[in-house]
Amino acid sequence: MALLTIREIKERTEAFFESKGVPNARLDTDTLIAHSLGIKRLELYLDLDRPLTEAQLAELRPLVKRRAEREPLQYIVGTVDFCDMELKVDRRALIPRFETEELVELVNEALTAHPKMILDLGTGSGALALALANKYPEASVDAVDVSAEALSLAQENAAALGLDSRVTFHEGSWWRPLGLGEQRYDLIVSNPPYLTDEEMTTAEPEVVDHEPHSALVSGADGLDDCRLIFKDAASHMKPGGLLALETGIAQTEALDALAAAAGLQGECMEDLSGRPRFYFARK
């Protein structure tokens, strides 16, 4: 029996993914074949007529099956690029998104001086804490998460990046593990849960079936966690300190009210597509 070439495998896998409603069927096909062969995606195109052995196909098949069942691509390949770092990702935490990289850029632009004390609330995989530790080598960084599983993933990422001596991880809900504001921060960042229960019903299967719900949904209006963050933010901020959040795109009015009630000056910041995705508040 003739062995199938990379080209033939690509065509069959793409068609299979399309039949299963997988978004970006071609890109995902290329990524999984390259990952299973241990090569870069571009290298596939230099060698499309190369036949794959039965052993190579045996390695690829379970990966294709997982993606067809709408498991996120990032969980299958096990890593994601974020702010020039390679982060390990799996079901223990939310997959870092491109929009969250935008938050890091906007924070860098908004700061008037390099922060000495940084806090990441709801750190998940550690993406924000590690990106900021990397960006500001003189800063001390605290990272909080209520999930022990997420924290273990974040600690693995910190160790792999050589940042474990610079980032201190705390287990608990929002401010609770930090005490009563003994420590004050120049910069507090968070990508809290902000989807409503209703929004979750229309999300992609990748999100609904595979990513941790507690990192996504925050009550009927999506603001339960933001309320908790704003309630105690001022007592943990230095004068002139910045609170920078990734938020839902229909929440600006409610966030203005939360910021005002907390005695902070808030403003909405747009993402690259012009949507009001971020919220910055200053003390």
N, C-alpha and C positions, 0 to 999 in steps of 0.2 A: 504494500500500500504506500502510495507516494506521501511524503511528508508535506504538511501545509506550510506555506511561506508566511512571513510576517504580513505581507500585503493581504493574503487571503484571511488570515486570522483577524486582521484589522477590519476588513469588510464585514465579516460575519459578526464580530463583537459589536461593531457600531449598529448594525441592523437589529441585533438582539436588544441592545440598550434602548434604541428608538422604540421598539415594540413594547418595552417596559416603562416608557415615559421618562427615562433618565434624561435630565437636562445635560447639555454639552456632551452629547454621546461621543463625538469624535475626540474631543480633548481628553475625556475620561478613559476612552479606549487606549489612546496613545500613552497616557500616564501609567495605566495599569500594566500594559505590555512592557514598557520601558522599566518600570519598577521591578517587575518579576524577572527581567533579564539583567538587572543591575546596571543599566546604561541610561544615558540622558535621552530625553524625548527626541531631540534633533537627530540622534544617531540612528533612530529607527528608519528615518527617511533616506539615509545613506545606504541602507541595507535591506530594502523592502522585499527582495527576492530570496532572502536567506530562509531556508527551511528551519522550522523549530522541531526539536527532538520531542519525543513523547514525555520525557522527564520535564522539559521546559513547559510543555502544555499542562502537565499535571500540576505544576506550580501556579500557573496562571488561572486555571479553571475556578478554584475556590474564591479567588479575588473577584473574578467576573460575576460569580454567583452572588457574592455579598453586595456588589454595587447594583446589580439588577434588583435586589431586594431593598434598594434605596438606602443602604448604609452609606453615610457620608464618605466621599473619596478620601478625605484627610484622615479619618479613622482607619481606613484600609491601608494606606501607605504609612501611616503612623507619625507623620511630621507635617508641619506647616511653616512657611516662611513668614516672619513677622518682624518688621523694622530691622532688616538685615541680620536677623538671628534665625536659626533653625530650632523650632520648638517641637518637642514630643507632644502629640495629642492622642487622647483616647476617650472612652466613654466617661471617664472620671470628671471631665470638665467640658465646658463649651468650647467650640472651635473658634479661635481668634479670627475676626473678620477684617477685611480691608478697611472698613469704616473706622475701626478702632485704631488702625495705623494713622488715619487722618487726625484722630483725637491727639495722638502724640505730637504730630506736626503742629497743630493749632496751639497746644500747650507750650511748645518751644517758642512759638511766635509771641504768645501772650505774656511770657515771663519777662520781667524787667531785669532780674538778676538770677544767677544760678541758685536753685533751691538747695538748702543744706539738709532739710528734713522733708521726706516724701512719704506719703501714705497711699496705698492702693487698697480700697475697700472692695471685697468680693473678687479676689485675685484670680480665681479659677486656675488656668494653666500657668499663671504667673506672668502673662504676656506684658501687661502694662508696667508692673513693678520692675521686671527685668529690662524692658526697653528703656525705662527712665534711669535705672541704675547704670546701664550701659552708657547712656547719654550724659549723665552727670556723675562722673567717677568720685567726686568729693562728697556726694550726698549719702546720708544714711537713709535706708528705705525700710519701711514696715509694710507688711502685706497680710491682710486678714481674709479668712474665708470660714464660713460655717461648716463646710464639708471637709472632713478629714481626708477623704479620697482625693478631692481637688488639691488640697495642700500637699499631699504626697507627690502628686504629679508636678506641682509648681516647684517643689524642692528638688526633684530629679532634674528639672530644666535648669534651675539655678546652679546645681552642681555641674551639669554638663557644660554650662557656659562660663564656669569659673567665677560665678557671682554669689556663691552661697555664703561667703564671709561678709557680704555687703547688704544682704537682704534678710530681715528677720521675719519669720512667719508666725502668725498667731491664729489659733483656732477659736472661732466663736462668731456670733451674729453681729455684724456691723461694728459699733463702737465698743461693745461689751468687753472684749478682751483687752482693751486699751485703758481701762480705768476711767477716772473722772476728769479727763483733760489735763493730766499731769504733763503729758507730752503734747507740744503744739507744733503744727506743721506749716511750712511755707507753701506746700502743694499737696492737695488731696485729690486723687483721681478715682473714678469708679465707672464701671460699665455694669450697672445693676440690672436685675430683671425689670423689664418695662413693658412686656406684652400684656394685653388683657386676655381674660379667659376666652373671649370671643375670637380675638386675633389668632389664638393658638389653634382654633378649630379649622382655620383656612391655611395654616402654614404647610410647607412641603413635608412629605413623609420623612425626609432626612432629619428634619427638626423634631417633628412630633414623635417619631418612633425611636430615635436614637440619641438625641442630646438630652442632658438633664433638665427636666421641666423646672426644677427649683431655680435654675439659673436664667430662666426665660420669662416666667409668668409672675405677675405681681398684683394679684387681686382683680376686681371687676373693672377698675379703670387703669390698671397698669402702674399705679403710683404708690402702692403700699410701701415699697422699699425706699423710694425717694423721700417719702414723708419721714421715715426713720433717719435717713441720712441728714436731711436738712435740720431736723429737730435739734441735733447735738453738734452740728458742724462748727458753729461759731466758737464753741468752747474748746475745740481742738485745733483752731487756726491761729496763726500769728497775725498781728495787724498787717494788713496788706496781702495776706495769704489768699491763695486761689483754690477754689473747689471747681473741678472740671468733670462733667458727667457726659456719658453717652445716654441719650434718652429717646423716647418715642417721638415721632415726627408730628404728633397732634397734641403735644403736652405743654407747649410753651406758656400758655395762659396760667395753667395750674402751677407750673414751676415758678413763674413770676410771683405768684401769691405765696408759695412756700419760701422763696428766697426773702421776700419782704417781711414775712412773719419771723424769720430767723435773724433779721437785722442785717442781711447781706444784700449787696447790689448785684443783681443778676442780669444776664443778657443771653439771648439765644444765638448760637453760632451755626451757620449752614455747612452742610457737607459739599463735596465737589459737584454734586448734582443739583445743588441749590435748595436742598430740603433742610428744615430746621432740626438737625439731628443731635446737636450738642448744646449743653447749657453750662455757662461759666458764671460763677458767683464769687464776689470778692468781699473780704472783710475790711 
